[in-house]
């Protein structure tokens, strides 16, 4: 059974860990009028720092919108906080190598700036940071200092390292094609690997509900594989779009727009849609059990002694957790003295009565295990 649990972990399912006893002291997001006020402040600050956000059709605005969409799928709780517009804008700018015009580096006057080759400039101010170097103004006029002529501290300061990727205007479309090939290769590799893992662990499962759970785990994992590499490809396209826009390469921009409209091959998109439908159907099959559990106080007992109790929330239950494995099976997890124990119960959804399933958990120990719903 331990191997089966490892498989679920590898498939990126959220493992049920102990609830931090200090959770109650963590800050709580504001609500109501305060949330709205701070959200608006965050939006305004994001537009101030990145003026391109004022144009919803700009490449940067579209990339930020995509980043928010991806973020809401992968980390929805981050959006409970009203500063998310600024946070998403900053993280997107970092990915796309965009510096805010209000970055202090553009207002700093360097009295004496000496390059790696020994050229010296006085009263220098950086006006633009490019992949291949920096554009500056100084007491004697203007200059372009290539990345190869920046010292290590200068490259750190302006975020232009030796490993900075140089993208020539004429190589943008080949880069798009290369990114598409990489996307397909990565999806194929990881997809096959996850399928092989599922077959191996499914063959070792002893119970039908385990096989159902593993099938759900597999489909969630395969969905994640496709979505992850699709999302990476999309951001690579936005990165290349920024280069194309700066270079005025309209052909490349048109190609990138076409790719963004369909960031997956048609066959892969069909596979993804099929997986998402299967996940939706399986989730719906557990709705009756989920409704039975939601809002109810539950208790896990051993020989009549309460080990866990509480109302299930986000898969957690007191200092443990409660997972739905199938339409009529649940798994209860407890963390005690850095040891995880798990017990599986079959649930009669009509009555709410449960029956312990011996041998289906981990570190079950000795004694009579009972689980009460609404106890």
C-alpha positions in Angstrom: 0.0 0.0 0.0 2.9 2.4 0.6 3.9 2.1 -3.0 0.4 3.1 -4.1 0.6 6.2 -1.9 3.9 7.1 -3.5 2.3 6.7 -6.9 -0.4 9.2 -6.0 2.2 11.6 -4.8 4.2 11.3 -8.1 1.0 12.0 -10.0 0.9 15.4 -8.4 -2.2 14.8 -6.3 -2.2 16.9 -3.1 -1.1 14.7 -0.3 -3.0 15.2 2.9 -0.5 16.5 5.4 -0.9 17.6 9.0 -2.5 20.9 9.6 0.0 23.4 11.0 -1.1 24.1 14.6 -0.3 27.8 14.0 -2.7 28.1 11.0 -5.1 30.0 13.1 -2.5 32.8 13.5 -1.9 33.2 9.8 -3.2 36.5 8.3 -6.6 36.4 6.7 -7.4 38.1 3.4 -9.6 41.2 3.7 -13.1 41.1 2.5 -15.9 43.4 1.3 -15.2 47.0 0.8 -11.6 46.8 2.1 -10.8 44.0 -0.4 -12.3 46.1 -3.3 -10.3 49.2 -2.2 -7.0 47.4 -2.0 -7.7 45.5 -5.2 -8.2 48.8 -7.1 -5.1 50.2 -5.6 -3.1 47.2 -6.8 -4.5 47.5 -10.3 -3.6 51.2 -10.4 -0.1 50.5 -9.2 0.3 47.8 -11.7 -0.7 50.1 -14.6 1.6 52.9 -13.2 4.6 50.6 -13.1 3.8 48.9 -16.4 1.9 51.4 -18.7 1.4 48.7 -21.4 -1.3 47.3 -19.1 -3.5 50.3 -20.0 -3.9 48.7 -23.5 -5.7 45.4 -23.2 -4.5 44.4 -26.6 -0.8 44.9 -25.9 1.4 41.9 -25.8 2.2 42.5 -22.1 -1.5 42.9 -21.2 -2.4 39.6 -23.0 0.5 37.8 -21.3 -0.6 39.1 -17.8 -4.2 37.9 -18.5 -2.8 34.5 -19.5 -0.6 34.4 -16.3 -3.7 35.2 -14.2 -5.7 32.4 -15.9 -2.9 29.9 -15.4 -2.4 31.1 -11.8 -6.1 30.7 -10.9 -5.9 27.1 -12.1 -2.7 26.2 -10.3 -2.8 28.3 -7.1 -6.4 29.7 -6.7 -5.9 30.8 -3.1 -3.3 33.4 -4.2 -6.2 35.3 -5.7 -7.9 35.6 -2.3 -5.5 38.5 -1.7 -6.2 41.9 -3.3 -2.6 42.5 -4.3 -2.7 39.8 -7.0 -2.9 42.2 -10.0 0.5 43.8 -9.0 2.0 40.4 -8.2 0.9 38.9 -11.5 2.2 41.9 -13.4 5.6 41.7 -11.7 6.0 38.0 -12.2 5.0 38.2 -15.9 7.4 41.1 -16.4 10.2 39.0 -15.0 9.3 36.1 -17.3 9.3 38.3 -20.3 12.4 40.3 -19.3 10.5 43.6 -19.1 11.6 46.3 -16.8 9.3 49.0 -15.5 10.1 52.5 -16.8 9.9 53.5 -13.1 12.6 51.0 -12.1 15.1 53.1 -10.1 17.9 51.8 -12.4 16.6 54.2 -15.1 16.8 57.2 -12.9 20.2 56.5 -11.4 23.1 58.7 -12.5 26.4 56.8 -12.3 29.3 59.3 -11.8 31.8 57.0 -13.4 31.0 53.8 -15.3 33.9 51.7 -16.4 33.3 48.7 -18.7 35.1 45.4 -18.8 37.3 46.6 -21.6 38.2 49.8 -19.7 36.1 52.3 -21.5 34.9 55.0 -19.1 31.7 57.1 -19.1 30.8 59.9 -16.8 27.3 60.9 -15.6 25.9 57.8 -17.2 22.2 56.8 -17.1 20.7 53.6 -18.5 17.9 54.3 -20.9 17.1 50.8 -22.1 18.1 47.2 -21.2 18.3 44.8 -24.1 19.2 41.2 -24.3 22.4 42.0 -26.0 23.4 45.0 -23.8 22.4 48.4 -22.5 21.6 51.7 -24.2 22.9 54.7 -22.2 23.3 58.4 -22.2 26.3 60.1 -20.6 28.1 63.4 -20.5 29.5 62.9 -24.0 26.3 61.7 -25.7 24.8 58.3 -26.2 26.2 54.8 -26.4 25.4 51.1 -26.6 27.4 48.8 -24.3 27.2 45.2 -25.4 26.7 42.5 -22.8 30.2 41.2 -23.4 31.6 44.5 -22.2 29.8 44.5 -18.9 31.5 43.5 -15.7 30.0 40.8 -13.5 28.5 43.3 -11.0 27.1 45.3 -13.9 25.5 42.2 -15.5 24.0 41.4 -12.1 22.6 44.9 -11.7 21.0 45.0 -15.1 20.0 41.4 -15.2 22.0 40.6 -18.3 24.1 37.4 -17.6 26.4 35.6 -20.0 23.8 33.0 -20.5 21.3 35.6 -21.7 19.6 34.1 -24.8 20.2 36.2 -27.9 17.3 36.1 -30.3 17.9 37.7 -33.7 14.9 39.2 -35.5 15.3 36.7 -38.4 15.3 33.7 -36.0 12.0 34.3 -34.3 9.9 32.0 -36.5 12.5 29.2 -36.2 12.4 29.7 -32.5 8.6 29.4 -32.5 8.9 26.1 -34.5 11.6 24.8 -32.1 9.4 25.7 -29.1 6.5 23.7 -30.7 8.7 20.7 -31.2 9.9 20.8 -27.7 6.4 21.1 -26.4 5.3 18.0 -28.3 8.4 16.0 -27.3 8.0 16.8 -23.6 4.3 16.0 -23.7 5.0 12.7 -25.4 7.8 11.7 -23.0 6.0 12.6 -19.8 2.7 11.3 -21.0 4.1 7.8 -21.7 6.0 7.8 -18.5 2.9 8.5 -16.4 1.0 5.8 -18.3 3.7 3.3 -17.6 3.7 4.2 -13.9 -0.1 3.8 -13.7 0.0 0.4 -15.3 2.7 -0.8 -12.9 0.9 0.4 -9.7 -2.5 -0.5 -10.9 -1.4 -4.1 -11.4 -0.4 -4.2 -7.7 -3.7 -2.8 -6.4 -5.8 -5.1 -4.3 -9.2 -3.3 -4.3 -11.5 -2.0 -7.0 -11.7 1.4 -5.3 -7.9 1.7 -5.4 -8.0 1.1 -9.2 -10.7 3.7 -9.6 -8.6 6.2 -7.5 -5.5 5.4 -9.5 -7.4 5.9 -12.8 -8.5 9.3 -11.5 -4.9 10.1 -10.4 -3.7 9.0 -13.8 -6.1 11.3 -15.7 -5.4 14.2 -13.4 -1.7 13.7 -14.0 -2.0 13.4 -17.8 -4.1 16.5 -17.8 -1.4 18.3 -15.9 1.3 17.1 -18.3 -0.5 18.5 -21.3 -1.5 21.7 -19.6 1.9 22.4 -18.1 3.7 22.2 -21.4 1.0 24.0 -23.2 1.3 26.9 -20.7 5.1 27.0 -21.0 4.8 27.1 -24.8 2.3 30.0 -24.5 4.7 32.0 -22.4 7.6 31.2 -24.8 5.4 32.6 -27.6 4.8 35.8 -25.6 8.5 36.2 -25.0 9.2 35.8 -28.7 6.3 38.2 -29.4 8.1 40.9 -27.3 11.2 40.4 -29.4 9.3 40.5 -32.7 7.4 43.7 -31.7 10.6 45.4 -30.8 12.2 44.4 -34.1 9.1 45.3 -36.1 8.8 41.8 -37.4 5.2 41.6 -38.6 5.5 38.2 -40.1 6.7 36.7 -36.8 3.9 38.5 -34.9 1.3 37.1 -37.2 2.7 33.6 -36.8 2.8 33.9 -33.1 -0.8 35.1 -33.0 -1.9 32.0 -35.0 -0.1 29.8 -32.5 -1.6 31.5 -29.5 -5.1 30.9 -30.9 -4.3 27.1 -31.0 -1.4 26.4 -28.6 -1.9 22.6 -28.9 -2.0 20.4 -31.9 -5.6 19.3 -32.7 -5.0 15.7 -31.7 -3.5 16.7 -28.4 -6.4 19.1 -27.7 -8.9 16.3 -28.3 -7.0 14.1 -25.8 -7.0 16.9 -23.2 -10.7 17.5 -23.7 -11.4 13.8 -23.3 -9.4 13.6 -20.1 -11.1 16.7 -18.6 -14.5 15.2 -19.4 -13.5 11.9 -17.6 -12.4 13.9 -14.6 -15.6 15.8 -14.6 -17.7 12.6 -14.8 -15.7 10.9 -12.0 -16.0 14.0 -9.8 -19.8 14.1 -10.3 -20.0 10.4 -9.4 -18.7 11.4 -5.9 -21.2 14.3 -5.4 -23.5 12.3 -3.1 -20.7 11.3 -0.8 -19.2 14.8 -1.0 -22.6 16.3 0.0 -22.8 13.8 2.9 -19.5 14.9 4.3 -19.7 18.7 3.6 -20.4 20.7 6.7 -20.6 17.7 8.9 -18.4 17.1 12.0 -16.5 13.9 11.6 -14.6 11.7 14.1 -11.9 9.0 13.7 -11.8 6.7 16.7 -9.6 3.9 17.8 -11.1 1.6 20.4 -13.5 4.3 21.2 -10.8 7.0 21.7 -11.0 10.0 19.4 -7.9 10.4 17.2 -9.2 13.1 14.9 -12.3 15.3 14.8 -13.5 18.3 13.0 -15.3 19.6 9.9 -13.7 18.6 6.6 -12.3 21.6 4.8 -10.0 21.6 1.7 -9.4 17.9 2.3 -8.2 18.5 5.9 -9.7 17.3 9.2 -8.2 18.6 12.4 -4.5 17.4 12.4 -5.0 15.1 9.5 -7.1 14.8 6.4 -10.1 13.2 4.7 -10.0 12.2 1.0 -12.7 10.8 -1.2 -11.3 7.8 -3.1 -14.5 6.6 -4.9 -18.2 7.2 -4.8 -18.4 5.1 -1.5 -14.9 5.1 -0.1 -12.9 7.6 2.0 -9.3 7.7 3.3 -8.5 9.3 6.6 -5.0 10.4 7.3 -3.4 11.2 10.6 0.1 12.6 11.3 1.4 11.9 14.7 5.0 12.1 15.9 6.1 12.6 12.2 4.4 9.3 11.2 1.6 9.2 8.7 -1.2 6.6 9.3 -4.0 6.1 6.9 -7.3 4.1 7.2 -9.9 3.5 4.5 -13.6 3.2 5.2 -16.5 2.2 3.0 -19.5 4.6 3.3 -23.1 3.7 3.0 -24.2 7.0 1.4 -27.8 6.3 2.2 -27.3 6.0 6.0 -23.9 7.6 6.6 -22.7 4.5 8.3 -19.0 3.5 7.6 -17.1 0.2 7.6 -13.4 -0.1 8.1 -11.5 -1.7 5.2 -8.5 -3.5 6.7 -5.3 -3.7 4.7 -6.2 -0.7 2.5 -4.3 1.9 4.5 -0.8 2.5 5.9 0.5 2.0 9.4 -3.0 1.0 10.5 -1.8 -0.4 13.8 -3.9 -2.6 16.1 -7.4 -1.9 17.5 -10.9 -1.3 16.3 -11.1 1.7 14.0 -14.4 3.6 13.6 -15.3 6.7 11.6 -18.4 8.7 12.4 -20.0 11.3 10.1 -22.0 13.9 12.0 -20.8 12.4 15.2 
